[in-house]
C-alpha cells in the first residue's frame, strides 16, 4: 500500500525533521516566537505545513525542540570539562573556548536568545531550567570545590561563573558595539581568537593564585 500523503518514508524522517528545525531557528531568530509563522518555516524547510504539525505538534513544541537541539550539546560538552581532577587553568580555558565557539558559530541561537531575553525570557524558562541551569550549577559546584582547595580566590563561585560567561557573551551579543568602540573587525576570526586568548590570560591572572 502507498504512503499517506504528506508523510515522508522512514529513511528520510530524521533529515526532514532536521530541515524543519534549521528553518525554524532562522525564522524564530528573525521574528521571535510571536512573529514566527509555521508556513514560513515550512517553506524554508521545503515541506508542507502539515509535516511541521506531524513532527512537532504546534509552534510551542517546535520552539522548545529548536532550543533543545541548539543548547543540549553545550551542556554535554560543558559537563565533560568539569572533571574535579582537571587543572583549573585548563577548565577556564576550555570553558572560554567552548562558549566562544558556540557564540561565534551559532549566531542564530544567540540572536534568538537575546531577543527573547529582552522580551522577558518567559519562553526561555523551560529550556533554561532543563539545560542551562544544571550546567550552571555544575560549574558553581566545581569552583566551590576549587575555592575550598585553595585553587581559586575566596570569591563567590556563582559570581565567578557569571563573570566568565558574561565576559564571553557580551562580546558576541554586541559585536557592532564592540566594533564601533574599538575600531576592530569584531567578528573577524583572527580578532575573535585574540579576544579568546587575552580573556583566558586575564582570567588566569585574576582567578588562579
Secondary structure by P-SEA (a helix, b strand, c coil): cccccccccccaaaaaaaaaaaaaaaaaaacccccccaaaaaaaacccaaaaaaccccaaaaaaaaaaaacaaaaaaaaaaccccccaaaaaaaaaaaaaaaaaaaaaaaaaaaaaaaaccccaaaaaacccaaaaaaaaaaaaaaaaacccccccaaaaaaaaaaaaaaaaacaaaaaaacccccccaaaaaaaaaaaaaaaaacccc
